[in-house]
Amino acid sequence: MNKRLKVLAGASAGLLLAVSLTANAMGIGQKAIAQATPKVDRDLRAQAAITRIRIVFANRRDATDLQNKANQVAQILSKEIGMPVDAVIGDETAAVEALRANRADVAFVAGRAALKAEELAKARMYLAEVRSDYSGGNTYDSVFVVRQDSPLRPKGSAKQTLEQLKGKKMAFTSRTSGSGFIFPISALVGQGLVSGPDRLESFFGNVTYGDGYSSALQSVLRGQADVGVVSEYALLPPWITAEEGKRLRVLQQVPGVPAHGIVIDDRIPAPMRERLINAFMKMNEPANNQLFRSLYNSQKLVKVDHTRHLATLRQALQRAKLEP
């Protein structure tokens, strides 16, 4: 973070820090943490002593009562590190902006947001979630999905399977989804079927973008699309019903999508960072694990190396000719 300002008025620093903490304590939330921050304000907070930790928990469609659960997690973490911990709910764009602007110290986000946080705030991912519906533990598959009665069938190779999609109607999860856009585009480019995300119409007969897994899958179920791409776990409730899931099947998997995890801002000193990591690992213990599972359906947290964990995503972005 920028630490070039060496001479700052003590009164101004105190006032700005107090305003920041008061705003957070009052629960201003996503709008406030996403608000652009003047450079001097950022410098003040970068040099201010850390007296509390602010964590952004990113919204997910399958998360319910998230603020209440996040508050309970914050209480446990606060007890472990001996410092107040505030929990704020926001989307991933807001979470990255909060880290960049020093309005947050920690965020629980997906891989693409973690790469953006590294770029803008020098934050790094230290912990990743493990879920029972992730086939790779702390990685999961992107899947091309068709109806059970579709004539499209797996072939001898991934290229032969995906070649069948030429001229077909494709439903992507969204333009920003890792499993629902980035990894499938990377696979198509890697197999030489498309040259990039701006050339999809030259391969598919029609391309649509949803607002999440459910909308992409519903397009397939209703016959509006021949194939959709989602995360493997989206074939289960709450994304679709169990009955709807029986009407769909996986045509092709693209493995290696990195699990969501916890990124920590670089301004947090190493000893405090280790205390935070160890405090988060307490969520794996029986006394806390049920609460942790209720957040995002995660079984546990595991320590990861930021570069290695996100390497497949970085490669997929580069191959797909997309920015983080």
C-alpha positions as CSV (number, residue, x, y, z in Angstrom):
1,M,0.0,0.0,0.0
2,N,1.1,3.6,-0.5
3,K,3.2,4.8,2.5
4,R,4.9,7.8,0.9
5,L,3.2,10.5,3.1
6,K,5.4,10.8,6.1
7,V,4.1,14.0,7.8
8,L,0.4,14.0,8.5
9,A,-1.5,16.0,11.1
10,G,-2.3,13.8,14.1
11,A,-5.7,15.3,14.6
12,S,-6.7,14.7,10.9
13,A,-5.5,11.1,11.1
14,G,-7.5,10.5,14.3
15,L,-10.6,12.2,12.9
16,L,-10.6,10.2,9.6
17,L,-9.9,6.9,11.3
18,A,-12.8,7.6,13.8
19,V,-15.2,8.4,10.9
20,S,-14.1,5.2,9.1
21,L,-14.7,3.0,12.2
22,T,-17.9,4.7,13.1
23,A,-19.3,4.2,9.6
24,N,-18.4,0.5,9.8
25,A,-19.9,0.0,13.2
26,M,-23.2,1.6,12.1
27,G,-23.4,-1.1,9.4
28,I,-23.3,1.2,6.3
29,G,-22.3,-2.0,4.4
30,Q,-21.8,-2.5,0.7
31,K,-22.4,0.9,-0.6
32,A,-20.0,2.5,1.9
33,I,-17.2,0.0,1.3
34,A,-17.5,0.3,-2.4
35,Q,-17.3,4.1,-2.3
36,A,-14.2,5.6,-3.9
37,T,-11.6,6.9,-1.4
38,P,-9.4,10.0,-1.8
39,K,-5.7,9.3,-1.9
40,V,-4.9,11.1,1.3
41,D,-7.6,9.2,3.1
42,R,-6.1,5.9,2.0
43,D,-2.6,7.0,3.1
44,L,-3.9,8.0,6.6
45,R,-5.5,4.6,7.1
46,A,-2.4,2.8,5.7
47,Q,-0.3,4.4,8.4
48,A,-2.8,4.2,11.3
49,A,-2.3,1.6,14.0
50,I,-4.5,-1.5,13.4
51,T,-6.9,-1.7,16.4
52,R,-9.6,-3.8,14.8
53,I,-10.0,-6.1,11.8
54,R,-12.7,-5.6,9.2
55,I,-13.8,-8.6,7.1
56,V,-16.0,-8.6,4.0
57,F,-18.0,-11.7,3.4
58,A,-19.0,-11.8,-0.2
59,N,-22.6,-12.5,-1.1
60,R,-23.4,-15.9,-2.7
61,R,-26.8,-17.0,-4.0
62,D,-26.8,-20.1,-1.8
63,A,-26.0,-18.1,1.4
64,T,-28.9,-17.3,3.8
65,D,-28.9,-15.1,6.8
66,L,-25.3,-14.2,6.0
67,Q,-24.9,-11.1,8.1
68,N,-26.0,-12.9,11.3
69,K,-23.8,-15.9,10.7
70,A,-20.8,-13.6,9.7
71,N,-21.3,-11.7,13.0
72,Q,-21.0,-14.9,15.0
73,V,-17.9,-15.9,13.1
74,A,-16.5,-12.4,13.8
75,Q,-17.1,-12.8,17.5
76,I,-15.1,-16.1,17.5
77,L,-12.3,-14.6,15.6
78,S,-12.3,-11.5,17.9
79,K,-11.9,-13.8,21.0
80,E,-9.0,-15.7,19.4
81,I,-7.0,-12.6,18.3
82,G,-7.9,-10.4,21.2
83,M,-9.1,-7.5,19.0
84,P,-12.5,-6.3,17.7
85,V,-13.5,-7.9,14.4
86,D,-16.3,-6.4,12.3
87,A,-18.2,-8.4,9.6
88,V,-19.5,-6.6,6.5
89,I,-21.5,-8.1,3.7
90,G,-20.9,-7.0,0.1
91,D,-20.5,-8.2,-3.4
92,E,-17.0,-9.2,-4.7
93,T,-16.4,-5.9,-6.5
94,A,-17.1,-4.0,-3.2
95,A,-14.9,-6.4,-1.3
96,V,-11.9,-5.7,-3.6
97,E,-12.5,-2.0,-3.5
98,A,-12.7,-2.1,0.3
99,L,-9.3,-3.8,0.4
100,R,-7.8,-1.3,-2.1
101,A,-9.1,1.6,-0.1
102,N,-8.1,0.2,3.3
103,R,-11.7,0.0,4.4
104,A,-11.3,-3.8,4.9
105,D,-8.4,-6.0,6.0
106,V,-9.7,-9.4,5.0
107,A,-12.2,-10.7,2.5
108,F,-13.8,-14.1,1.7
109,V,-14.0,-14.1,-2.1
110,A,-13.7,-16.2,-5.2
111,G,-10.5,-16.7,-7.2
112,R,-11.0,-14.0,-9.8
113,A,-11.7,-11.4,-7.1
114,A,-8.6,-12.6,-5.2
115,L,-6.5,-12.0,-8.3
116,K,-8.0,-8.5,-8.6
117,A,-7.3,-7.9,-4.9
118,E,-3.6,-8.9,-5.5
119,E,-3.4,-6.5,-8.4
120,L,-5.0,-3.5,-6.7
121,A,-4.3,-4.0,-3.0
122,K,-1.4,-6.5,-2.9
123,A,-3.7,-8.8,-0.9
124,R,-3.1,-12.6,-1.1
125,M,-5.1,-15.7,-0.4
126,Y,-3.9,-17.7,2.5
127,L,-6.9,-20.1,3.1
128,A,-9.3,-21.9,0.8
129,E,-12.5,-23.6,1.5
130,V,-13.1,-27.4,1.1
131,R,-16.6,-28.6,0.2
132,S,-18.1,-32.0,-0.1
133,D,-19.6,-31.0,-3.5
134,Y,-16.2,-30.0,-4.9
135,S,-14.7,-33.0,-6.7
136,G,-11.2,-31.7,-6.1
137,G,-11.5,-30.8,-2.4
138,N,-10.3,-27.2,-2.7
139,T,-10.9,-27.2,-6.5
140,Y,-14.0,-28.0,-8.5
141,D,-15.1,-28.7,-12.0
142,S,-16.7,-26.4,-14.6
143,V,-19.2,-28.6,-16.5
144,F,-20.9,-28.4,-19.9
145,V,-24.5,-29.6,-19.2
146,V,-27.1,-30.9,-21.5
147,R,-30.6,-32.5,-21.1
148,Q,-30.8,-36.2,-20.6
149,D,-32.5,-36.6,-24.0
150,S,-29.9,-34.5,-25.9
151,P,-28.2,-36.2,-28.9
152,L,-24.9,-34.7,-27.7
153,R,-22.8,-37.4,-26.2
154,P,-19.2,-37.7,-24.8
155,K,-16.7,-38.7,-27.5
156,G,-13.2,-40.2,-27.4
157,S,-11.6,-36.9,-26.5
158,A,-12.5,-33.5,-25.1
159,K,-12.0,-31.9,-28.5
160,Q,-14.3,-34.4,-30.2
161,T,-16.9,-33.9,-27.5
162,L,-16.8,-30.1,-27.7
163,E,-16.7,-30.0,-31.5
164,Q,-20.3,-31.2,-31.4
165,L,-21.3,-27.8,-30.0
166,K,-20.7,-26.0,-33.3
167,G,-23.9,-24.2,-34.3
168,K,-25.6,-25.1,-31.0
169,K,-27.3,-22.7,-28.6
170,M,-25.0,-22.0,-25.6
171,A,-26.0,-20.5,-22.2
172,F,-23.1,-19.1,-20.1
173,T,-23.6,-18.4,-16.4
174,S,-22.4,-14.8,-16.8
175,R,-19.6,-12.9,-18.4
176,T,-17.6,-12.9,-15.1
177,S,-18.1,-16.4,-13.8
178,G,-15.0,-18.6,-13.4
179,S,-16.7,-22.0,-13.9
180,G,-19.5,-20.6,-16.0
181,F,-17.4,-18.6,-18.5
182,I,-13.7,-18.3,-18.0
183,F,-12.8,-22.0,-17.7
184,P,-15.1,-23.2,-20.5
185,I,-13.8,-20.4,-22.8
186,S,-10.3,-21.4,-22.0
187,A,-11.1,-25.0,-22.9
188,L,-12.6,-24.0,-26.2
189,V,-9.6,-21.9,-27.1
190,G,-7.2,-24.6,-25.9
191,Q,-8.9,-27.1,-28.3
192,G,-8.7,-24.6,-31.2
193,L,-12.5,-24.3,-31.5
194,V,-12.7,-20.5,-30.9
195,S,-10.0,-17.9,-31.0
196,G,-11.3,-15.8,-28.0
197,P,-14.4,-14.6,-26.2
198,D,-15.2,-12.1,-28.9
199,R,-15.5,-14.9,-31.5
200,L,-18.0,-17.1,-29.8
201,E,-20.8,-16.3,-32.3
202,S,-18.6,-17.7,-35.1
203,F,-18.7,-21.1,-33.4
204,F,-22.1,-21.3,-31.6
205,G,-25.4,-20.8,-33.3
206,N,-26.5,-18.5,-30.4
207,V,-24.9,-17.3,-27.2
208,T,-26.7,-16.0,-24.1
209,Y,-25.5,-14.9,-20.6
210,G,-27.5,-15.5,-17.5
211,D,-27.4,-13.9,-14.0
212,G,-26.2,-17.0,-12.3
213,Y,-26.2,-20.8,-12.4
214,S,-29.9,-21.2,-12.1
215,S,-30.7,-19.1,-15.1
216,A,-28.2,-20.9,-17.3
217,L,-29.6,-24.3,-16.2
218,Q,-33.2,-23.2,-16.7
219,S,-32.4,-22.2,-20.3
220,V,-31.2,-25.8,-20.9
221,L,-34.2,-27.3,-19.1
222,R,-36.7,-25.2,-21.1
223,G,-35.0,-25.9,-24.5
224,Q,-33.9,-22.3,-24.9
225,A,-30.3,-23.6,-25.0
226,D,-28.7,-26.9,-26.1
227,V,-25.9,-26.7,-23.5
228,G,-25.1,-24.6,-20.5
229,V,-21.9,-24.2,-18.4
230,V,-21.9,-24.0,-14.6
231,S,-20.1,-25.3,-11.5
232,E,-20.5,-29.0,-10.8
233,Y,-22.3,-28.2,-7.5
234,A,-24.9,-26.2,-9.3
235,L,-26.6,-29.4,-10.4
236,L,-27.9,-29.8,-6.9
237,P,-30.4,-27.8,-4.7
238,P,-30.7,-24.9,-4.1
239,W,-29.7,-24.0,-7.7
240,I,-32.2,-26.4,-9.2
241,T,-34.6,-29.0,-7.7
242,A,-33.6,-32.6,-7.3
243,E,-36.2,-33.5,-10.0
244,E,-34.7,-30.9,-12.4
245,G,-31.3,-32.4,-11.8
246,K,-32.5,-35.8,-13.0
247,R,-33.3,-34.2,-16.3
248,L,-29.8,-33.0,-16.9
249,R,-26.4,-34.7,-17.4
250,V,-22.8,-33.6,-17.7
251,L,-21.3,-33.6,-21.2
252,Q,-17.8,-32.5,-20.5
253,Q,-15.8,-31.5,-17.4
254,V,-13.2,-28.8,-17.1
255,P,-11.3,-29.4,-13.8
256,G,-9.2,-27.2,-11.6
257,V,-11.4,-24.2,-10.8
258,P,-9.8,-22.9,-7.5
259,A,-12.1,-22.7,-4.5
260,H,-13.1,-19.5,-2.8
261,G,-11.0,-18.4,0.1
262,I,-9.7,-15.8,2.5
263,V,-7.5,-13.0,1.3
264,I,-5.6,-10.7,3.7
265,D,-4.3,-7.2,2.9
266,D,-0.6,-6.7,2.8
267,R,-0.7,-3.9,5.4
268,I,-1.5,-6.5,8.1
269,P,1.9,-7.3,9.8
270,A,3.1,-10.9,9.5
271,P,2.6,-11.7,13.2
272,M,-1.0,-10.4,13.2
273,R,-1.6,-12.2,9.9
274,E,-0.5,-15.5,11.4
275,R,-2.8,-14.9,14.4
276,L,-5.7,-14.3,12.0
277,I,-5.0,-17.4,10.0
278,N,-4.8,-19.5,13.1
279,A,-8.0,-18.0,14.3
280,F,-9.8,-18.9,11.1
281,M,-8.5,-22.4,11.4
282,K,-10.4,-22.7,14.7
283,M,-13.5,-22.7,12.5
284,N,-12.6,-26.3,11.6
285,E,-13.0,-27.4,15.2
286,P,-16.2,-29.2,16.2
287,A,-17.4,-26.4,18.5
288,N,-17.4,-23.9,15.5
289,N,-17.6,-26.1,12.4
290,Q,-21.4,-26.2,12.2
291,L,-21.5,-22.4,12.2
292,F,-18.8,-22.3,9.5
293,R,-20.6,-24.8,7.3
294,S,-23.7,-22.7,7.5
295,L,-22.0,-19.7,5.9
296,Y,-21.2,-21.1,2.5
297,N,-21.7,-24.9,2.8
298,S,-17.9,-25.2,3.4
299,Q,-16.6,-28.2,5.3
300,K,-13.3,-26.7,6.4
301,L,-10.5,-24.3,5.6
302,V,-7.1,-25.3,4.4
303,K,-3.9,-23.3,4.1
304,V,-2.9,-22.6,0.5
305,D,-0.1,-20.8,-1.4
306,H,-1.7,-17.9,-3.2
307,T,0.3,-18.3,-6.4
308,R,-0.1,-22.1,-6.7
309,H,-3.8,-22.1,-5.7
310,L,-4.8,-19.5,-8.3
311,A,-2.4,-20.7,-11.0
312,T,-5.1,-22.6,-13.0
313,L,-7.3,-19.5,-13.0
314,R,-4.5,-17.2,-14.1
315,Q,-3.7,-19.6,-16.9
316,A,-7.4,-19.9,-17.9
317,L,-7.7,-16.1,-18.0
318,Q,-4.6,-15.8,-20.2
319,R,-5.7,-18.5,-22.6
320,A,-9.2,-17.1,-22.8
321,K,-7.7,-13.6,-23.4
322,L,-9.6,-12.1,-20.4
323,E,-8.5,-9.8,-17.7
324,P,-8.6,-10.7,-14.0
